[in-house]
Amino acid sequence: MQRESKIICGIFGAMFRSLFLWRTLISAQVFFLGILCLAQTTPLPSPAKGDEWLVATWNACNFGKSKSAAEIAMMAGLLHTMDVVAIQEVSVSGFGAQAVAKLAASLADKGAAWDYVLSDPTSGEGTERYAFLWKPSRLTLLAWPQGARGILATALADSLSREPFLVRFRAKNGKILTFANFHAVPTAKKPQREIALLAALPVLYPQEKWVILGDFNLGPKKKGAYESLWAKGFSPIFPDQKTSLKRELAEDGSYLYQRYDNILYQKTSLTPKEAGIIDFVPQYQTLKEARMLSDHLPIWVRFQ
């Protein structure tokens, strides 16, 4: 009887070890396939060359104390090939400024020096700060006439909950572009009116060549929002690209949600060569974990 018990225990022990090994192999295969999917579908763009501008924007979702050192390092790994990056939803607390400084340092660890500039808190409801980070080896930040490195569009402060943050960069070939970093009110608060008012920027600053980028909380095909911008010669980099994340996976496994984030450029000033999203979700085991980094994907464009 004792011998039979040992045999039975041995059989069950072998079965358990086989099951554990099988589950480990399956987990490894799933992880590998996720990384392979990332490499095939969302490669990081190669660094810009010559007269190119490699531009990215990202709603970093409450960027501040909520982001760990590992998450900031992940962000740097996704963004380090860019020339300039616009960030929305920087916390107005001191933790927000600290997180931006840590991101700049983590980007610099990839090999190139980075600088950054932060906006003051926006003046309306849902206040936040904006940030720009860039490579001084590629771009030079130009001060505004009043000496500020970046300015909030205060002329629009009474009309927009979060007035855009404006900076000017000069490339090595002397070309100057002005960037407006913008985060519209949530969809439930009807961002159409705010988006339409952005057409005032080239009127307020007619000498500038504009790129308006950020989280518009509305797709570019929606009526009653973008028409005034199209009339001013702007065009969207993404006419129909989902950029935000669902809270849960759909039955078919999809997780992209809304067409919120975009980069608008003046067609007379710039020519886009390529563009894309950077999908970090496959690097996480669950969508919930990925959303801890952000509920939006970074997007990018290479301008000529």
Summary of the structure (lengths in Angstrom):
residues: 304
radius of gyration: 22.9
end to end distance: 81.7
largest distance: 94.4
contacts: 957
relative contact order: 0.14
helix: 33%
strand: 26%
